[in-house]
Amino acid sequence: MPTAGSLALVGAVSTDRDPLLRAVLRALEEWYGRWRAAGGDAGACGLQETYAAGCATLGREVRAELPGGRAVVGEAVAVDGDGRLVLATGAGVQEPVGAGDIIHLRPARGSA
């Protein structure tokens, strides 16, 4: 449930932190092993695809506020192999963003 603020709100059978922490650490160990076995290639080990599948930002209109005061507005269309968010701007440019604050923009009233 995307709006849940706790495990209890999504109906978790248990909210004990110990098993949850152990499960997170096991998953982290597994992904780290896959990443190392692939020579640090996030695409080859499946990490990039798995991350993108769960990324709530992809497909949304965002504004990236970049260091130095520059901002880029566009649709978040991908996460590249270096972990940068790729924005498709109104000018038809795909711009990777490696550092900055990402603000999710709301659709204008009256638009679908």
Gaussian input, Z-matrix of N, CA and C with variables (Angstrom, degrees):
# hf/3-21g

backbone

0 1
 N
 C     1     B1
 C     2     B2     1     A1
 N     3     B3     2     A2     1     D1
 C     4     B4     3     A3     2     D2
 C     5     B5     4     A4     3     D3
 N     6     B6     5     A5     4     D4
 C     7     B7     6     A6     5     D5
 C     8     B8     7     A7     6     D6
 N     9     B9     8     A8     7     D7
 C    10    B10     9     A9     8     D8
 C    11    B11    10    A10     9     D9
 N    12    B12    11    A11    10    D10
 C    13    B13    12    A12    11    D11
 C    14    B14    13    A13    12    D12
 N    15    B15    14    A14    13    D13
 C    16    B16    15    A15    14    D14
 C    17    B17    16    A16    15    D15
 N    18    B18    17    A17    16    D16
 C    19    B19    18    A18    17    D17
 C    20    B20    19    A19    18    D18
 N    21    B21    20    A20    19    D19
 C    22    B22    21    A21    20    D20
 C    23    B23    22    A22    21    D21
 N    24    B24    23    A23    22    D22
 C    25    B25    24    A24    23    D23
 C    26    B26    25    A25    24    D24
 N    27    B27    26    A26    25    D25
 C    28    B28    27    A27    26    D26
 C    29    B29    28    A28    27    D27
 N    30    B30    29    A29    28    D28
 C    31    B31    30    A30    29    D29
 C    32    B32    31    A31    30    D30
 N    33    B33    32    A32    31    D31
 C    34    B34    33    A33    32    D32
 C    35    B35    34    A34    33    D33
 N    36    B36    35    A35    34    D34
 C    37    B37    36    A36    35    D35
 C    38    B38    37    A37    36    D36
 N    39    B39    38    A38    37    D37
 C    40    B40    39    A39    38    D38
 C    41    B41    40    A40    39    D39
 N    42    B42    41    A41    40    D40
 C    43    B43    42    A42    41    D41
 C    44    B44    43    A43    42    D42
 N    45    B45    44    A44    43    D43
 C    46    B46    45    A45    44    D44
 C    47    B47    46    A46    45    D45
 N    48    B48    47    A47    46    D46
 C    49    B49    48    A48    47    D47
 C    50    B50    49    A49    48    D48
 N    51    B51    50    A50    49    D49
 C    52    B52    51    A51    50    D50
 C    53    B53    52    A52    51    D51
 N    54    B54    53    A53    52    D52
 C    55    B55    54    A54    53    D53
 C    56    B56    55    A55    54    D54
 N    57    B57    56    A56    55    D55
 C    58    B58    57    A57    56    D56
 C    59    B59    58    A58    57    D57
 N    60    B60    59    A59    58    D58
 C    61    B61    60    A60    59    D59
 C    62    B62    61    A61    60    D60
 N    63    B63    62    A62    61    D61
 C    64    B64    63    A63    62    D62
 C    65    B65    64    A64    63    D63
 N    66    B66    65    A65    64    D64
 C    67    B67    66    A66    65    D65
 C    68    B68    67    A67    66    D66
 N    69    B69    68    A68    67    D67
 C    70    B70    69    A69    68    D68
 C    71    B71    70    A70    69    D69
 N    72    B72    71    A71    70    D70
 C    73    B73    72    A72    71    D71
 C    74    B74    73    A73    72    D72
 N    75    B75    74    A74    73    D73
 C    76    B76    75    A75    74    D74
 C    77    B77    76    A76    75    D75
 N    78    B78    77    A77    76    D76
 C    79    B79    78    A78    77    D77
 C    80    B80    79    A79    78    D78
 N    81    B81    80    A80    79    D79
 C    82    B82    81    A81    80    D80
 C    83    B83    82    A82    81    D81
 N    84    B84    83    A83    82    D82
 C    85    B85    84    A84    83    D83
 C    86    B86    85    A85    84    D84
 N    87    B87    86    A86    85    D85
 C    88    B88    87    A87    86    D86
 C    89    B89    88    A88    87    D87
 N    90    B90    89    A89    88    D88
 C    91    B91    90    A90    89    D89
 C    92    B92    91    A91    90    D90
 N    93    B93    92    A92    91    D91
 C    94    B94    93    A93    92    D92
 C    95    B95    94    A94    93    D93
 N    96    B96    95    A95    94    D94
 C    97    B97    96    A96    95    D95
 C    98    B98    97    A97    96    D96
 N    99    B99    98    A98    97    D97
 C   100   B100    99    A99    98    D98
 C   101   B101   100   A100    99    D99
 N   102   B102   101   A101   100   D100
 C   103   B103   102   A102   101   D101
 C   104   B104   103   A103   102   D102
 N   105   B105   104   A104   103   D103
 C   106   B106   105   A105   104   D104
 C   107   B107   106   A106   105   D105
 N   108   B108   107   A107   106   D106
 C   109   B109   108   A108   107   D107
 C   110   B110   109   A109   108   D108
 N   111   B111   110   A110   109   D109
 C   112   B112   111   A111   110   D110
 C   113   B113   112   A112   111   D111
 N   114   B114   113   A113   112   D112
 C   115   B115   114   A114   113   D113
 C   116   B116   115   A115   114   D114
 N   117   B117   116   A116   115   D115
 C   118   B118   117   A117   116   D116
 C   119   B119   118   A118   117   D117
 N   120   B120   119   A119   118   D118
 C   121   B121   120   A120   119   D119
 C   122   B122   121   A121   120   D120
 N   123   B123   122   A122   121   D121
 C   124   B124   123   A123   122   D122
 C   125   B125   124   A124   123   D123
 N   126   B126   125   A125   124   D124
 C   127   B127   126   A126   125   D125
 C   128   B128   127   A127   126   D126
 N   129   B129   128   A128   127   D127
 C   130   B130   129   A129   128   D128
 C   131   B131   130   A130   129   D129
 N   132   B132   131   A131   130   D130
 C   133   B133   132   A132   131   D131
 C   134   B134   133   A133   132   D132
 N   135   B135   134   A134   133   D133
 C   136   B136   135   A135   134   D134
 C   137   B137   136   A136   135   D135
 N   138   B138   137   A137   136   D136
 C   139   B139   138   A138   137   D137
 C   140   B140   139   A139   138   D138
 N   141   B141   140   A140   139   D139
 C   142   B142   141   A141   140   D140
 C   143   B143   142   A142   141   D141
 N   144   B144   143   A143   142   D142
 C   145   B145   144   A144   143   D143
 C   146   B146   145   A145   144   D144
 N   147   B147   146   A146   145   D145
 C   148   B148   147   A147   146   D146
 C   149   B149   148   A148   147   D147
 N   150   B150   149   A149   148   D148
 C   151   B151   150   A150   149   D149
 C   152   B152   151   A151   150   D150
 N   153   B153   152   A152   151   D151
 C   154   B154   153   A153   152   D152
 C   155   B155   154   A154   153   D153
 N   156   B156   155   A155   154   D154
 C   157   B157   156   A156   155   D155
 C   158   B158   157   A157   156   D156
 N   159   B159   158   A158   157   D157
 C   160   B160   159   A159   158   D158
 C   161   B161   160   A160   159   D159
 N   162   B162   161   A161   160   D160
 C   163   B163   162   A162   161   D161
 C   164   B164   163   A163   162   D162
 N   165   B165   164   A164   163   D163
 C   166   B166   165   A165   164   D164
 C   167   B167   166   A166   165   D165
 N   168   B168   167   A167   166   D166
 C   169   B169   168   A168   167   D167
 C   170   B170   169   A169   168   D168
 N   171   B171   170   A170   169   D169
 C   172   B172   171   A171   170   D170
 C   173   B173   172   A172   171   D171
 N   174   B174   173   A173   172   D172
 C   175   B175   174   A174   173   D173
 C   176   B176   175   A175   174   D174
 N   177   B177   176   A176   175   D175
 C   178   B178   177   A177   176   D176
 C   179   B179   178   A178   177   D177
 N   180   B180   179   A179   178   D178
 C   181   B181   180   A180   179   D179
 C   182   B182   181   A181   180   D180
 N   183   B183   182   A182   181   D181
 C   184   B184   183   A183   182   D182
 C   185   B185   184   A184   183   D183
 N   186   B186   185   A185   184   D184
 C   187   B187   186   A186   185   D185
 C   188   B188   187   A187   186   D186
 N   189   B189   188   A188   187   D187
 C   190   B190   189   A189   188   D188
 C   191   B191   190   A190   189   D189
 N   192   B192   191   A191   190   D190
 C   193   B193   192   A192   191   D191
 C   194   B194   193   A193   192   D192
 N   195   B195   194   A194   193   D193
 C   196   B196   195   A195   194   D194
 C   197   B197   196   A196   195   D195
 N   198   B198   197   A197   196   D196
 C   199   B199   198   A198   197   D197
 C   200   B200   199   A199   198   D198
 N   201   B201   200   A200   199   D199
 C   202   B202   201   A201   200   D200
 C   203   B203   202   A202   201   D201
 N   204   B204   203   A203   202   D202
 C   205   B205   204   A204   203   D203
 C   206   B206   205   A205   204   D204
 N   207   B207   206   A206   205   D205
 C   208   B208   207   A207   206   D206
 C   209   B209   208   A208   207   D207
 N   210   B210   209   A209   208   D208
 C   211   B211   210   A210   209   D209
 C   212   B212   211   A211   210   D210
 N   213   B213   212   A212   211   D211
 C   214   B214   213   A213   212   D212
 C   215   B215   214   A214   213   D213
 N   216   B216   215   A215   214   D214
 C   217   B217   216   A216   215   D215
 C   218   B218   217   A217   216   D216
 N   219   B219   218   A218   217   D217
 C   220   B220   219   A219   218   D218
 C   221   B221   220   A220   219   D219
 N   222   B222   221   A221   220   D220
 C   223   B223   222   A222   221   D221
 C   224   B224   223   A223   222   D222
 N   225   B225   224   A224   223   D223
 C   226   B226   225   A225   224   D224
 C   227   B227   226   A226   225   D225
 N   228   B228   227   A227   226   D226
 C   229   B229   228   A228   227   D227
 C   230   B230   229   A229   228   D228
 N   231   B231   230   A230   229   D229
 C   232   B232   231   A231   230   D230
 C   233   B233   232   A232   231   D231
 N   234   B234   233   A233   232   D232
 C   235   B235   234   A234   233   D233
 C   236   B236   235   A235   234   D234
 N   237   B237   236   A236   235   D235
 C   238   B238   237   A237   236   D236
 C   239   B239   238   A238   237   D237
 N   240   B240   239   A239   238   D238
 C   241   B241   240   A240   239   D239
 C   242   B242   241   A241   240   D240
 N   243   B243   242   A242   241   D241
 C   244   B244   243   A243   242   D242
 C   245   B245   244   A244   243   D243
 N   246   B246   245   A245   244   D244
 C   247   B247   246   A246   245   D245
 C   248   B248   247   A247   246   D246
 N   249   B249   248   A248   247   D247
 C   250   B250   249   A249   248   D248
 C   251   B251   250   A250   249   D249
 N   252   B252   251   A251   250   D250
 C   253   B253   252   A252   251   D251
 C   254   B254   253   A253   252   D252
 N   255   B255   254   A254   253   D253
 C   256   B256   255   A255   254   D254
 C   257   B257   256   A256   255   D255
 N   258   B258   257   A257   256   D256
 C   259   B259   258   A258   257   D257
 C   260   B260   259   A259   258   D258
 N   261   B261   260   A260   259   D259
 C   262   B262   261   A261   260   D260
 C   263   B263   262   A262   261   D261
 N   264   B264   263   A263   262   D262
 C   265   B265   264   A264   263   D263
 C   266   B266   265   A265   264   D264
 N   267   B267   266   A266   265   D265
 C   268   B268   267   A267   266   D266
 C   269   B269   268   A268   267   D267
 N   270   B270   269   A269   268   D268
 C   271   B271   270   A270   269   D269
 C   272   B272   271   A271   270   D270
 N   273   B273   272   A272   271   D271
 C   274   B274   273   A273   272   D272
 C   275   B275   274   A274   273   D273
 N   276   B276   275   A275   274   D274
 C   277   B277   276   A276   275   D275
 C   278   B278   277   A277   276   D276
 N   279   B279   278   A278   277   D277
 C   280   B280   279   A279   278   D278
 C   281   B281   280   A280   279   D279
 N   282   B282   281   A281   280   D280
 C   283   B283   282   A282   281   D281
 C   284   B284   283   A283   282   D282
 N   285   B285   284   A284   283   D283
 C   286   B286   285   A285   284   D284
 C   287   B287   286   A286   285   D285
 N   288   B288   287   A287   286   D286
 C   289   B289   288   A288   287   D287
 C   290   B290   289   A289   288   D288
 N   291   B291   290   A290   289   D289
 C   292   B292   291   A291   290   D290
 C   293   B293   292   A292   291   D291
 N   294   B294   293   A293   292   D292
 C   295   B295   294   A294   293   D293
 C   296   B296   295   A295   294   D294
 N   297   B297   296   A296   295   D295
 C   298   B298   297   A297   296   D296
 C   299   B299   298   A298   297   D297
 N   300   B300   299   A299   298   D298
 C   301   B301   300   A300   299   D299
 C   302   B302   301   A301   300   D300
 N   303   B303   302   A302   301   D301
 C   304   B304   303   A303   302   D302
 C   305   B305   304   A304   303   D303
 N   306   B306   305   A305   304   D304
 C   307   B307   306   A306   305   D305
 C   308   B308   307   A307   306   D306
 N   309   B309   308   A308   307   D307
 C   310   B310   309   A309   308   D308
 C   311   B311   310   A310   309   D309
 N   312   B312   311   A311   310   D310
 C   313   B313   312   A312   311   D311
 C   314   B314   313   A313   312   D312
 N   315   B315   314   A314   313   D313
 C   316   B316   315   A315   314   D314
 C   317   B317   316   A316   315   D315
 N   318   B318   317   A317   316   D316
 C   319   B319   318   A318   317   D317
 C   320   B320   319   A319   318   D318
 N   321   B321   320   A320   319   D319
 C   322   B322   321   A321   320   D320
 C   323   B323   322   A322   321   D321
 N   324   B324   323   A323   322   D322
 C   325   B325   324   A324   323   D323
 C   326   B326   325   A325   324   D324
 N   327   B327   326   A326   325   D325
 C   328   B328   327   A327   326   D326
 C   329   B329   328   A328   327   D327
 N   330   B330   329   A329   328   D328
 C   331   B331   330   A330   329   D329
 C   332   B332   331   A331   330   D330
 N   333   B333   332   A332   331   D331
 C   334   B334   333   A333   332   D332
 C   335   B335   334   A334   333   D333

   B1=1.4411
   B2=1.5336
   B3=1.3167
   B4=1.4585
   B5=1.5251
   B6=1.3344
   B7=1.4582
   B8=1.5186
   B9=1.3238
   B10=1.4657
   B11=1.5228
   B12=1.3174
   B13=1.4590
   B14=1.5112
   B15=1.3241
   B16=1.4581
   B17=1.5264
   B18=1.3238
   B19=1.4650
   B20=1.5315
   B21=1.3130
   B22=1.4661
   B23=1.5290
   B24=1.3519
   B25=1.4612
   B26=1.5214
   B27=1.3318
   B28=1.4592
   B29=1.5216
   B30=1.3321
   B31=1.4573
   B32=1.5090
   B33=1.3305
   B34=1.4632
   B35=1.5249
   B36=1.3169
   B37=1.4607
   B38=1.5248
   B39=1.3210
   B40=1.4592
   B41=1.5282
   B42=1.3092
   B43=1.4605
   B44=1.5314
   B45=1.3146
   B46=1.4683
   B47=1.5247
   B48=1.3159
   B49=1.4646
   B50=1.5234
   B51=1.3201
   B52=1.4673
   B53=1.5320
   B54=1.3445
   B55=1.4710
   B56=1.5331
   B57=1.3260
   B58=1.4615
   B59=1.5236
   B60=1.3232
   B61=1.4559
   B62=1.5259
   B63=1.3178
   B64=1.4747
   B65=1.5289
   B66=1.3313
   B67=1.4655
   B68=1.5287
   B69=1.3295
   B70=1.4681
   B71=1.5260
   B72=1.3148
   B73=1.4634
   B74=1.5291
   B75=1.3385
   B76=1.4758
   B77=1.5238
   B78=1.3375
   B79=1.4641
   B80=1.5204
   B81=1.3170
   B82=1.4675
   B83=1.5236
   B84=1.3207
   B85=1.4709
   B86=1.5302
   B87=1.3316
   B88=1.4708
   B89=1.5286
   B90=1.3364
   B91=1.4679
   B92=1.5249
   B93=1.3269
   B94=1.4630
   B95=1.5270
   B96=1.3138
   B97=1.4658
   B98=1.5198
   B99=1.3159
   B100=1.4707
   B101=1.5283
   B102=1.3327
   B103=1.4660
   B104=1.5298
   B105=1.3286
   B106=1.4757
   B107=1.5288
   B108=1.3351
   B109=1.4675
   B110=1.5227
   B111=1.3382
   B112=1.4689
   B113=1.5292
   B114=1.3165
   B115=1.4556
   B116=1.5245
   B117=1.3426
   B118=1.4541
   B119=1.5155
   B120=1.3298
   B121=1.4663
   B122=1.5332
   B123=1.3466
   B124=1.4672
   B125=1.5245
   B126=1.3253
   B127=1.4636
   B128=1.5160
   B129=1.3124
   B130=1.4688
   B131=1.5314
   B132=1.3178
   B133=1.4642
   B134=1.5267
   B135=1.3366
   B136=1.4512
   B137=1.5195
   B138=1.3132
   B139=1.4574
   B140=1.5230
   B141=1.3053
   B142=1.4665
   B143=1.5277
   B144=1.3138
   B145=1.4677
   B146=1.5285
   B147=1.3203
   B148=1.4665
   B149=1.5207
   B150=1.3338
   B151=1.4594
   B152=1.5303
   B153=1.3207
   B154=1.4645
   B155=1.5334
   B156=1.3329
   B157=1.4654
   B158=1.5314
   B159=1.3227
   B160=1.4535
   B161=1.5163
   B162=1.3205
   B163=1.4622
   B164=1.5253
   B165=1.3364
   B166=1.4649
   B167=1.5234
   B168=1.3194
   B169=1.4642
   B170=1.5275
   B171=1.3306
   B172=1.4639
   B173=1.5224
   B174=1.3375
   B175=1.4570
   B176=1.5200
   B177=1.3231
   B178=1.4633
   B179=1.5220
   B180=1.3077
   B181=1.4633
   B182=1.5256
   B183=1.3245
   B184=1.4608
   B185=1.5284
   B186=1.3186
   B187=1.4534
   B188=1.5231
   B189=1.3322
   B190=1.4547
   B191=1.5143
   B192=1.3203
   B193=1.4538
   B194=1.5194
   B195=1.3231
   B196=1.4564
   B197=1.5212
   B198=1.3420
   B199=1.4605
   B200=1.5301
   B201=1.3151
   B202=1.4560
   B203=1.5156
   B204=1.3454
   B205=1.4558
   B206=1.5150
   B207=1.3332
   B208=1.4654
   B209=1.5237
   B210=1.3278
   B211=1.4659
   B212=1.5236
   B213=1.3277
   B214=1.4619
   B215=1.5170
   B216=1.3303
   B217=1.4621
   B218=1.5185
   B219=1.3242
   B220=1.4529
   B221=1.5108
   B222=1.3257
   B223=1.4610
   B224=1.5240
   B225=1.3184
   B226=1.4658
   B227=1.5269
   B228=1.3520
   B229=1.4600
   B230=1.5206
   B231=1.3244
   B232=1.4663
   B233=1.5165
   B234=1.3166
   B235=1.4594
   B236=1.5205
   B237=1.3355
   B238=1.4622
   B239=1.5319
   B240=1.3111
   B241=1.4641
   B242=1.5100
   B243=1.3176
   B244=1.4618
   B245=1.5209
   B246=1.3411
   B247=1.4544
   B248=1.5196
   B249=1.3158
   B250=1.4688
   B251=1.5263
   B252=1.3250
   B253=1.4546
   B254=1.5213
   B255=1.3301
   B256=1.4666
   B257=1.5183
   B258=1.3491
   B259=1.4562
   B260=1.5125
   B261=1.3398
   B262=1.4584
   B263=1.5220
   B264=1.3286
   B265=1.4603
   B266=1.5221
   B267=1.3232
   B268=1.4592
   B269=1.5131
   B270=1.3321
   B271=1.4646
   B272=1.5303
   B273=1.3361
   B274=1.4626
   B275=1.5159
   B276=1.3091
   B277=1.4630
   B278=1.5256
   B279=1.3283
   B280=1.4594
   B281=1.5203
   B282=1.3421
   B283=1.4502
   B284=1.5230
   B285=1.3439
   B286=1.4596
   B287=1.5249
   B288=1.3204
   B289=1.4607
   B290=1.5186
   B291=1.3291
   B292=1.4637
   B293=1.5125
   B294=1.3235
   B295=1.4659
   B296=1.5142
   B297=1.3114
   B298=1.4512
   B299=1.5110
   B300=1.3048
   B301=1.4612
   B302=1.5170
   B303=1.3293
   B304=1.4636
   B305=1.5217
   B306=1.3168
   B307=1.4714
   B308=1.5220
   B309=1.3313
   B310=1.4687
   B311=1.5173
   B312=1.3302
   B313=1.4579
   B314=1.5195
   B315=1.2917
   B316=1.4664
   B317=1.5147
   B318=1.3342
   B319=1.4649
   B320=1.5208
   B321=1.3172
   B322=1.4620
   B323=1.5236
   B324=1.3121
   B325=1.4818
   B326=1.5248
   B327=1.3302
   B328=1.4596
   B329=1.5104
   B330=1.3431
   B331=1.4780
   B332=1.5072
   B333=1.3174
   B334=1.4530
   B335=1.4672
   A1=107.78
   A2=118.70
   A3=122.09
   A4=115.34
   A5=118.25
   A6=119.52
   A7=113.18
   A8=118.06
   A9=120.71
   A10=110.32
   A11=115.02
   A12=120.13
   A13=112.43
   A14=117.04
   A15=119.98
   A16=109.38
   A17=114.89
   A18=119.68
   A19=110.58
   A20=116.93
   A21=120.50
   A22=111.32
   A23=116.88
   A24=120.14
   A25=113.09
   A26=118.05
   A27=120.26
   A28=111.48
   A29=116.48
   A30=120.33
   A31=115.24
   A32=117.81
   A33=120.74
   A34=110.20
   A35=115.87
   A36=121.23
   A37=110.12
   A38=116.09
   A39=120.96
   A40=108.85
   A41=115.74
   A42=119.87
   A43=110.51
   A44=116.52
   A45=121.79
   A46=108.85
   A47=117.22
   A48=121.64
   A49=113.30
   A50=118.60
   A51=120.93
   A52=112.48
   A53=119.36
   A54=118.36
   A55=112.56
   A56=116.44
   A57=119.93
   A58=110.28
   A59=117.52
   A60=121.48
   A61=110.96
   A62=116.69
   A63=119.73
   A64=111.40
   A65=117.10
   A66=120.99
   A67=110.83
   A68=117.01
   A69=120.67
   A70=109.74
   A71=117.44
   A72=120.56
   A73=112.09
   A74=118.05
   A75=120.77
   A76=110.58
   A77=116.66
   A78=120.10
   A79=110.62
   A80=117.04
   A81=120.84
   A82=110.85
   A83=117.03
   A84=121.07
   A85=110.89
   A86=116.57
   A87=120.44
   A88=111.07
   A89=117.08
   A90=120.22
   A91=111.40
   A92=117.42
   A93=120.42
   A94=110.09
   A95=116.78
   A96=120.77
   A97=111.56
   A98=117.23
   A99=120.67
   A100=111.00
   A101=115.73
   A102=121.42
   A103=110.70
   A104=116.83
   A105=120.55
   A106=110.89
   A107=116.83
   A108=120.79
   A109=111.47
   A110=116.82
   A111=121.74
   A112=111.18
   A113=117.53
   A114=121.11
   A115=113.55
   A116=116.82
   A117=120.57
   A118=113.81
   A119=117.44
   A120=121.98
   A121=109.24
   A122=115.50
   A123=121.04
   A124=112.33
   A125=117.09
   A126=120.14
   A127=112.10
   A128=116.55
   A129=121.15
   A130=112.63
   A131=117.70
   A132=119.75
   A133=112.79
   A134=118.10
   A135=121.72
   A136=114.63
   A137=117.31
   A138=120.80
   A139=112.14
   A140=117.19
   A141=121.28
   A142=110.56
   A143=117.00
   A144=121.47
   A145=111.57
   A146=116.52
   A147=120.47
   A148=110.83
   A149=116.46
   A150=119.97
   A151=110.40
   A152=116.95
   A153=121.07
   A154=110.94
   A155=117.02
   A156=120.58
   A157=111.84
   A158=117.83
   A159=120.97
   A160=114.51
   A161=117.24
   A162=121.68
   A163=110.56
   A164=117.37
   A165=122.07
   A166=112.28
   A167=118.16
   A168=121.27
   A169=112.15
   A170=117.49
   A171=120.35
   A172=110.85
   A173=114.85
   A174=120.94
   A175=113.21
   A176=117.18
   A177=120.99
   A178=110.96
   A179=115.59
   A180=122.36
   A181=107.61
   A182=116.26
   A183=120.68
   A184=110.81
   A185=114.54
   A186=121.64
   A187=106.42
   A188=116.32
   A189=121.23
   A190=107.82
   A191=116.39
   A192=121.42
   A193=107.00
   A194=115.41
   A195=122.63
   A196=111.76
   A197=116.46
   A198=119.36
   A199=109.73
   A200=116.75
   A201=120.91
   A202=113.49
   A203=117.24
   A204=120.48
   A205=116.50
   A206=118.52
   A207=121.17
   A208=109.59
   A209=116.51
   A210=121.59
   A211=109.14
   A212=115.58
   A213=122.45
   A214=107.50
   A215=117.22
   A216=122.13
   A217=107.83
   A218=115.69
   A219=119.92
   A220=111.20
   A221=115.39
   A222=121.14
   A223=108.54
   A224=116.33
   A225=121.39
   A226=107.23
   A227=116.60
   A228=119.95
   A229=114.04
   A230=118.44
   A231=119.49
   A232=110.54
   A233=114.12
   A234=122.58
   A235=104.12
   A236=117.04
   A237=119.44
   A238=111.85
   A239=116.76
   A240=122.63
   A241=114.26
   A242=117.46
   A243=121.56
   A244=112.10
   A245=117.32
   A246=121.63
   A247=114.09
   A248=117.02
   A249=120.33
   A250=110.32
   A251=115.92
   A252=121.64
   A253=107.98
   A254=117.15
   A255=121.33
   A256=108.51
   A257=115.51
   A258=121.59
   A259=110.12
   A260=116.55
   A261=122.18
   A262=105.99
   A263=116.15
   A264=120.76
   A265=110.92
   A266=116.19
   A267=122.07
   A268=112.49
   A269=117.23
   A270=121.88
   A271=111.60
   A272=117.01
   A273=120.20
   A274=114.29
   A275=116.85
   A276=121.76
   A277=108.90
   A278=116.44
   A279=120.17
   A280=106.98
   A281=115.43
   A282=120.91
   A283=110.62
   A284=117.34
   A285=119.80
   A286=110.69
   A287=116.12
   A288=122.42
   A289=107.87
   A290=115.66
   A291=120.44
   A292=113.84
   A293=117.47
   A294=121.34
   A295=108.86
   A296=115.86
   A297=120.63
   A298=110.44
   A299=115.94
   A300=122.01
   A301=107.99
   A302=116.98
   A303=122.42
   A304=108.34
   A305=115.38
   A306=122.09
   A307=107.70
   A308=116.46
   A309=120.35
   A310=108.20
   A311=116.77
   A312=121.71
   A313=109.85
   A314=115.91
   A315=120.84
   A316=108.81
   A317=117.35
   A318=119.39
   A319=110.54
   A320=116.68
   A321=120.65
   A322=109.39
   A323=116.83
   A324=120.60
   A325=109.20
   A326=114.54
   A327=119.60
   A328=113.45
   A329=117.87
   A330=118.87
   A331=108.09
   A332=115.14
   A333=120.18
   A334=107.83
   D1=115.42
   D2=-174.45
   D3=-63.70
   D4=-22.87
   D5=-176.87
   D6=-99.81
   D7=0.89
   D8=-177.92
   D9=-67.05
   D10=140.18
   D11=178.08
   D12=-106.98
   D13=0.57
   D14=179.48
   D15=-158.06
   D16=163.67
   D17=176.23
   D18=-64.62
   D19=-36.68
   D20=179.95
   D21=-61.47
   D22=-37.62
   D23=-179.23
   D24=-67.19
   D25=-23.97
   D26=178.28
   D27=-97.33
   D28=8.05
   D29=174.94
   D30=79.54
   D31=30.05
   D32=179.15
   D33=-61.09
   D34=140.68
   D35=178.89
   D36=-64.76
   D37=-37.98
   D38=179.95
   D39=-133.93
   D40=143.91
   D41=175.99
   D42=-116.03
   D43=17.42
   D44=177.38
   D45=-66.78
   D46=126.23
   D47=-176.05
   D48=-70.17
   D49=-29.07
   D50=-176.63
   D51=-60.74
   D52=-53.41
   D53=178.10
   D54=-63.40
   D55=-34.37
   D56=178.56
   D57=-63.85
   D58=-47.25
   D59=178.70
   D60=-61.08
   D61=-42.96
   D62=178.40
   D63=-61.15
   D64=-41.54
   D65=179.48
   D66=-65.58
   D67=-41.23
   D68=178.38
   D69=-63.11
   D70=-44.80
   D71=-179.70
   D72=-65.81
   D73=-37.60
   D74=176.04
   D75=-63.38
   D76=-43.88
   D77=179.28
   D78=-64.69
   D79=-41.77
   D80=177.72
   D81=-61.38
   D82=-42.85
   D83=178.08
   D84=-61.98
   D85=-41.78
   D86=179.78
   D87=-64.25
   D88=-48.33
   D89=-179.77
   D90=-64.86
   D91=-37.95
   D92=178.40
   D93=-64.06
   D94=-41.25
   D95=177.56
   D96=-63.04
   D97=-43.45
   D98=177.94
   D99=-62.53
   D100=-43.95
   D101=-179.57
   D102=-62.25
   D103=-44.93
   D104=178.93
   D105=-64.35
   D106=-42.56
   D107=-179.69
   D108=-62.72
   D109=-27.98
   D110=179.08
   D111=-90.86
   D112=13.38
   D113=178.13
   D114=68.04
   D115=28.82
   D116=179.64
   D117=80.59
   D118=14.75
   D119=-179.84
   D120=-93.54
   D121=105.71
   D122=-177.03
   D123=-63.53
   D124=-30.56
   D125=178.61
   D126=-72.99
   D127=-44.11
   D128=-176.55
   D129=-66.50
   D130=-31.40
   D131=-177.80
   D132=-90.21
   D133=-4.70
   D134=178.36
   D135=91.58
   D136=-4.33
   D137=-177.68
   D138=-65.42
   D139=-43.28
   D140=-178.58
   D141=-60.89
   D142=-46.76
   D143=-179.80
   D144=-65.10
   D145=-42.21
   D146=-179.59
   D147=-65.80
   D148=-41.89
   D149=177.78
   D150=-62.37
   D151=-46.80
   D152=-178.52
   D153=-60.99
   D154=-36.98
   D155=-178.83
   D156=-63.90
   D157=-29.60
   D158=-179.44
   D159=-102.31
   D160=4.58
   D161=-175.78
   D162=-82.29
   D163=113.54
   D164=-178.10
   D165=-71.73
   D166=-13.18
   D167=-177.87
   D168=-81.00
   D169=-33.43
   D170=-177.80
   D171=-60.79
   D172=135.76
   D173=-179.47
   D174=88.56
   D175=-1.70
   D176=-179.00
   D177=-106.77
   D178=153.67
   D179=174.23
   D180=-79.94
   D181=127.06
   D182=-177.30
   D183=-135.43
   D184=163.16
   D185=170.20
   D186=-119.70
   D187=125.62
   D188=175.93
   D189=-99.43
   D190=116.59
   D191=176.23
   D192=-93.34
   D193=109.43
   D194=-170.47
   D195=-94.29
   D196=158.53
   D197=174.42
   D198=-56.63
   D199=143.52
   D200=-179.21
   D201=90.76
   D202=1.50
   D203=175.72
   D204=89.61
   D205=-3.17
   D206=178.68
   D207=-79.45
   D208=148.73
   D209=177.16
   D210=-131.15
   D211=146.25
   D212=176.88
   D213=-126.59
   D214=131.76
   D215=177.97
   D216=-114.15
   D217=136.02
   D218=177.64
   D219=178.56
   D220=-179.03
   D221=176.90
   D222=-87.51
   D223=131.19
   D224=175.36
   D225=-73.94
   D226=112.22
   D227=-172.30
   D228=-110.74
   D229=-17.76
   D230=-177.27
   D231=-166.01
   D232=166.93
   D233=167.35
   D234=-119.63
   D235=121.72
   D236=-175.48
   D237=-82.61
   D238=177.93
   D239=-176.73
   D240=-63.24
   D241=-17.43
   D242=176.88
   D243=-95.56
   D244=5.52
   D245=178.40
   D246=82.70
   D247=11.55
   D248=179.75
   D249=-86.69
   D250=143.20
   D251=174.61
   D252=-78.19
   D253=129.74
   D254=-179.09
   D255=-102.06
   D256=124.27
   D257=179.50
   D258=-107.66
   D259=133.29
   D260=172.17
   D261=-94.46
   D262=112.55
   D263=-175.91
   D264=-86.63
   D265=167.60
   D266=177.67
   D267=-63.34
   D268=-21.57
   D269=179.52
   D270=-83.69
   D271=3.93
   D272=178.59
   D273=81.88
   D274=15.14
   D275=-178.98
   D276=-101.62
   D277=139.39
   D278=172.01
   D279=-99.66
   D280=114.43
   D281=-174.94
   D282=-114.73
   D283=118.80
   D284=175.76
   D285=-76.81
   D286=138.91
   D287=-179.71
   D288=-119.15
   D289=115.43
   D290=-178.09
   D291=-98.62
   D292=-21.64
   D293=-179.82
   D294=-150.49
   D295=137.13
   D296=178.24
   D297=151.27
   D298=175.42
   D299=176.77
   D300=-96.91
   D301=129.76
   D302=179.73
   D303=-102.49
   D304=120.77
   D305=179.39
   D306=-109.60
   D307=122.82
   D308=175.91
   D309=-76.13
   D310=125.11
   D311=-179.09
   D312=-94.00
   D313=145.02
   D314=177.47
   D315=-89.20
   D316=144.68
   D317=176.28
   D318=-60.63
   D319=147.64
   D320=176.79
   D321=-64.27
   D322=146.97
   D323=179.10
   D324=-57.96
   D325=138.23
   D326=177.92
   D327=90.26
   D328=-10.96
   D329=177.56
   D330=-95.80
   D331=153.80
   D332=-178.03
   D333=-74.85

